[in-house]
């Protein structure tokens, strides 16, 4: 039984007021438990501006400048991805509370908040380790320190023509993609942007990466799954002489003379799951996997 004092770091959605509707419920619970609470400053400012937070005693922090036993992400999967980017190498377990719609990663619904918190104090939970992928490009300032829990995408700029992406795996030439872009996803990210572009669903903890082209010019170009200990090298050329790198959806511009190196990060992201939570059950429920919609 966990009896020590716990500290929680709270991240939240800073754009939609409805996704902060349960903040008082969480703060009341943590106050009853005598927990220490720190809140990301941008989230705190949003809550105060919307009159969503009562007068609780909390610490404020910015970015990754925090220390806690658990991170609580309040929003949807996008909020959890942002929190994971700030957690980085700390390895702090993340509890995702889904205030939105799908919530594949953030799978605790508001009605389950107190029971999920009780489970943390009772040490009755599981930790899922999710691999992270990083991209390196000399001279380019990249979001999230270049690391992504879901995916890294190389994309054309705005209405520019398709781009040419020369891909090598461990130094061996693979193919040159003529496409709108290329997604390099982790198993976690296989149910996100990659899936919408025809990529396969990959079960977490399978130690793989998937390369999925975006709107390829050739019909015989297909997604390919590779070991996650491989190093992917990409060289991009474009009529506009630049392109976008999107890291878990956050994009930065990059000049075409930069060689991109993509590989697995030396750390994982730890996500809190309820004891007995099953991946395939979540897959069926959240994505309606195998559902027959015929009348």
C-alpha positions in Angstrom: 0.0 0.0 0.0 1.4 3.4 -1.0 1.4 5.7 2.0 4.1 8.3 1.1 3.2 11.8 0.0 2.9 12.1 -3.8 3.5 15.0 -6.1 1.6 15.5 -9.4 2.4 17.6 -12.4 -0.6 18.7 -14.4 -0.7 19.5 -18.1 -3.9 20.4 -19.9 -5.6 21.6 -23.0 -5.2 25.4 -23.3 -7.6 25.9 -26.2 -11.0 24.4 -25.3 -12.7 25.3 -22.1 -14.8 22.2 -22.0 -11.7 20.1 -21.6 -10.9 21.7 -18.3 -14.4 21.1 -16.8 -13.1 18.6 -14.3 -10.1 20.4 -13.0 -11.8 21.3 -9.6 -12.8 17.7 -9.1 -9.2 16.6 -9.6 -7.8 19.4 -7.4 -10.3 18.6 -4.6 -9.3 15.0 -4.7 -5.6 15.8 -4.6 -6.1 18.3 -1.7 -8.0 15.6 0.3 -5.1 13.3 -0.3 -2.6 15.9 0.9 -0.7 15.7 -2.5 1.7 18.3 -3.7 0.6 19.8 -7.1 2.4 21.7 -9.7 0.7 23.0 -12.9 2.2 24.0 -16.2 2.2 27.8 -16.3 0.4 28.1 -19.7 -2.4 25.7 -18.5 -2.6 27.6 -15.2 -3.0 30.9 -16.9 -5.7 29.5 -19.2 -7.6 28.1 -16.2 -7.4 31.4 -14.4 -8.5 33.4 -17.5 -11.5 31.2 -17.8 -12.3 31.3 -14.1 -12.0 27.5 -13.9 -9.6 27.2 -11.0 -10.4 28.0 -7.3 -7.8 29.2 -4.9 -5.6 26.1 -4.5 -2.0 26.2 -3.3 0.0 25.0 -6.3 3.5 25.4 -7.8 3.9 26.6 -11.4 6.5 25.4 -13.9 7.3 25.9 -17.5 8.2 23.2 -20.0 10.2 20.4 -18.6 11.3 22.3 -15.4 9.4 20.1 -12.9 9.8 17.1 -10.7 6.9 14.8 -9.8 5.9 11.2 -9.0 3.2 11.3 -11.7 2.1 13.5 -14.6 -1.6 13.9 -15.2 -2.6 15.0 -18.7 -6.0 16.5 -19.0 -7.3 16.8 -22.6 -7.0 14.3 -25.4 -4.2 12.4 -27.1 -2.7 15.7 -28.3 -2.3 17.0 -24.8 -0.7 13.7 -23.7 1.8 13.9 -26.6 2.7 17.4 -25.6 3.2 16.3 -22.0 5.3 13.4 -23.1 7.5 15.8 -25.0 8.2 17.7 -21.8 8.6 14.6 -19.7 11.3 13.3 -22.0 14.1 11.4 -20.3 12.6 11.9 -16.9 10.6 8.8 -17.3 7.8 10.2 -15.1 4.6 8.0 -15.5 1.8 9.8 -17.4 -1.9 9.3 -16.5 -4.0 10.4 -19.5 -7.5 11.7 -18.7 -9.6 11.9 -21.9 -11.6 15.1 -22.0 -12.2 14.8 -25.8 -13.5 12.2 -28.2 -11.2 9.3 -29.2 -8.6 9.2 -26.5 -6.5 6.2 -27.6 -3.6 7.1 -25.3 -5.6 9.1 -22.8 -8.1 6.4 -21.9 -9.3 7.5 -18.5 -12.7 9.1 -18.8 -13.8 11.9 -16.4 -16.1 9.6 -14.4 -13.1 7.3 -13.6 -10.7 10.1 -12.4 -11.1 9.3 -8.6 -10.9 5.5 -9.0 -7.8 6.0 -11.3 -6.2 8.2 -8.6 -7.1 5.7 -5.9 -5.3 3.0 -7.9 -2.1 5.2 -8.0 -2.2 5.5 -4.2 -2.9 1.7 -3.8 -0.1 0.9 -6.2 -2.7 -1.0 -8.3 -1.8 0.0 -11.9 0.4 -1.0 -14.8 3.1 0.9 -16.7 3.3 0.6 -20.4 6.7 1.6 -21.9 6.3 3.2 -25.3 9.3 3.8 -27.6 10.2 7.2 -28.9 11.8 8.2 -32.2 14.1 11.2 -32.7 15.2 13.2 -35.8 18.5 15.1 -36.1 19.0 17.9 -38.7 22.0 20.1 -38.3 21.1 23.8 -38.3 17.3 23.2 -37.8 15.6 24.1 -34.6 13.2 21.3 -34.0 10.1 21.0 -31.7 10.2 18.7 -28.7 14.0 18.4 -29.0 13.3 16.5 -32.2 11.7 13.5 -30.4 8.2 12.1 -30.9 6.1 9.5 -29.2 3.9 9.1 -32.3 5.6 10.0 -35.4 8.0 12.2 -37.4 6.7 13.4 -40.8 8.6 15.1 -43.6 6.1 17.1 -45.7 5.8 19.5 -48.6 5.2 23.1 -47.8 1.7 24.4 -48.3 0.7 24.3 -52.0 4.1 23.3 -53.2 4.7 20.5 -55.6 5.4 17.0 -54.2 8.8 16.5 -52.8 11.5 13.9 -53.5 12.7 12.0 -50.4 15.7 9.6 -50.8 15.6 7.1 -48.0 18.4 4.9 -46.7 18.2 2.3 -44.0 21.5 1.7 -42.1 23.3 3.3 -45.0 21.7 1.0 -47.6 19.6 2.8 -50.2 15.9 1.9 -50.0 13.9 4.0 -52.4 13.3 7.6 -53.5 9.8 8.6 -52.6 8.0 11.1 -54.9 5.2 12.1 -52.7 3.6 14.8 -50.5 5.6 13.4 -47.6 6.8 10.5 -45.6 5.8 9.4 -42.0 8.2 7.5 -39.7 6.0 6.2 -36.9 6.5 4.2 -33.7 4.0 1.4 -32.9 2.2 3.9 -30.7 1.8 6.3 -33.7 0.7 3.5 -36.1 -2.9 4.3 -35.2 -2.5 8.0 -35.9 -1.3 9.9 -39.0 0.3 6.8 -40.5 -3.0 4.8 -40.3 -4.9 7.6 -42.1 -2.3 7.3 -45.0 -2.7 3.5 -45.3 -0.1 2.3 -42.8 -0.6 -0.8 -40.8 -1.7 -1.0 -37.1 1.3 -2.1 -35.1 1.0 -3.5 -31.6 3.0 -1.5 -29.0 6.3 -3.1 -27.7 7.0 -4.8 -31.0 10.3 -3.0 -31.5 9.6 -1.6 -35.0 9.3 1.6 -37.0 7.0 2.1 -40.0 7.8 4.2 -43.0 4.5 5.3 -44.6 4.4 7.6 -47.7 1.9 10.4 -47.9 0.1 10.5 -51.3 2.9 8.8 -53.3 3.1 9.4 -57.0 3.7 5.7 -57.7 1.1 3.1 -56.8 3.7 0.4 -56.2 5.2 2.3 -53.2 3.8 0.8 -50.0 4.5 1.2 -46.2 7.4 -0.8 -44.9 8.1 -1.9 -41.3 11.7 -2.0 -40.1 13.5 -2.9 -36.8 13.6 0.1 -34.4 17.3 -0.3 -33.9 17.8 0.8 -37.6 18.9 4.3 -38.6 16.9 6.0 -41.3 18.6 8.7 -43.4 16.5 11.0 -45.5 17.6 13.5 -48.1 14.9 15.8 -49.4 14.7 17.9 -52.5 11.9 20.3 -53.3 11.0 23.0 -55.9 10.6 25.4 -53.1 14.0 24.4 -51.6 12.5 23.8 -48.2 10.1 21.4 -46.5 8.4 20.8 -43.2 9.4 18.4 -40.4 6.4 17.6 -38.2 7.2 16.1 -34.8 4.1 14.7 -33.1 2.2 17.3 -35.1 4.4 20.3 -34.3 6.1 21.5 -37.4 9.3 23.4 -38.3 10.7 24.5 -41.6 13.9 23.0 -42.9 16.1 23.8 -45.9 16.5 21.0 -48.5 20.3 20.8 -48.1 19.9 19.2 -44.6 20.3 15.5 -44.2 17.8 14.0 -41.7 18.8 11.2 -39.4 16.0 9.3 -37.6 16.5 6.7 -35.0 15.0 5.3 -31.8 15.5 7.5 -28.7 17.6 6.1 -25.7 14.5 6.3 -23.5 10.9 5.3 -23.4 7.7 7.2 -22.4 5.9 5.5 -19.5 2.1 5.6 -19.6 -0.1 4.6 -16.7 -2.7 1.9 -17.5 -5.4 0.4 -15.3 -4.7 -3.1 -14.1 -6.2 -5.5 -16.5 -6.3 -3.0 -19.4 -5.9 -4.8 -22.7 -4.6 -3.4 -26.0 -6.9 -5.3 -28.2 -10.0 -4.4 -26.2 -9.0 -0.7 -26.5 -8.5 -1.2 -30.3 -11.9 -2.7 -30.7 -13.6 -0.1 -28.5 -11.9 3.1 -29.7 -11.4 2.3 -33.3 -14.5 0.1 -33.8 -12.0 -2.6 -35.1 -14.0 -5.3 -36.9 -17.3 -3.6 -36.3 -19.9 -4.6 -38.9 -21.9 -1.4 -39.8 -24.2 -3.1 -42.3 -27.9 -2.8 -41.4 
